[in-house]
Amino acid sequence: MYILLAILLLAILIVVHEFGHFMAARWMKIDVREFAVGFGPKLIGWKSKKYETTFAIRAIPMGGYCSFYGEDDAAGKEKDDPRNFARHSVWKRMFVILMGPAMNFVLAFVTAVVLIWCTGITVPTEKEEYDPFIQEVLAAGPAYDAGLKAGDEVTEINGRNMLDGTMDTLLNTISDWKEGDAPLHLTIRRGEETLETDVTPAWNADAGKMQIGVYINGYRRTEVRQVGFFGGISEAWNLCTDAGGAILRALKNLVTKGEGLEDTAGPVGIVSMISSQVETRVRQAGAGAGLNMFTQLLILISINLGLMNLLPIPGLDGSRLVFGLIEAVRGKPVPQQKEAVVHLIGMGLLLAVMVFFTFRDVMRLFQ
């Protein structure tokens, strides 16, 4: 079920993107050859008598496409067709191209407005409170010997609650231990598990106190605050712009420094990540939290899809916009057949990259 939900999310994002192209073309009175939901063999199809557009639902529900007459026609077979996309003004064509990514941004923003309007926003509590957790476990220390790990939350020590809003209680309980006392009995929360273990602190001469060999940090406590519809608009704008900025910074670091290359994924990896995240949230906090996670992922991936399509990579919308700008500056277009060859080569390279990432994603699943 979660895999199907993940596939549905990707299908929504891509169909909305292609629908942006389609509606812009209708507005600009540009003929559309076919608008399809899904890829592969046609399951259902019909043709509009008014516009001569073929509509289809295809077998592989991983997206869709909107194709135009003469688009990527490297052989030049449709160059004289009056419906040819290239026969329309450059500004109309650029508008049609731009509306695909734009619809992804609109979808993300509208979804964010509705989400925040319905659920509110998470903000730090007015009183500055923290829940401590183990940020790092030092090798060969008492905590390491006891099996503690980074990310563990110490909820109790000797039956005493450690989650009282401060980190001092935990730190003082450890440092107040004295030689001859019984080992500290820790109750640990690790993800969905609750574990118990005993730790005997050791004297740290440099620090001048008893320690167990960990670095402690704290999660700032939060609360949900309702902001209303108009407050949701402002918060949704902040959410979308922050997410877009983070995606662009990550892309810059990927290109310039190679950071995050191991975290990149193809369709299989994205579906796996979405289904895993939603399933985890459902198990932790119920169906409502799972729906919230699904919606947040839709917002983030929709922004990501819009931005990626604007990159000037042959085969993507960004490259087509570049050719449009060249035409606008020169006053005449690049020959359509030459442009088609560039896009076809780009699509071939993109397909090869997708196959590579898909193979890597499948291997990761088996690992």
ABEGO torsion letter per residue (X at the ends): XAAAAAAAAAAAAAAAAAAAAAAAAAAAGBBBABBBBEBEBBABBBBBAAAGBBBBBBABBAEEBBBBBGBGBAAGAAAABAABAAABBAAAAAAAAAAAAAAAAAAAAAAAAAAAAAAEBBBBBABBBBBBBBABBBBGBAAAAAGBBBGBBBABBGGBBABAGBAAAAAAAAAABBBGBBBBBBBBBBEABBBBBBBBBBBBAAAGBBBAGBBBBBBBBBBBBBAEAAAAAAAAAAAAAAAAAAAAAAAAAAAAAGBGAAABBBAAAAAAAAAAAAAAAAAAAEAAAAAAAAAAAAAAAAAAAAAAAABBBBGBAAAAAAAAAAAAAAGBBBBAAAAAAAAAAAAAAAAAAAAAAAAAAAAAAAX
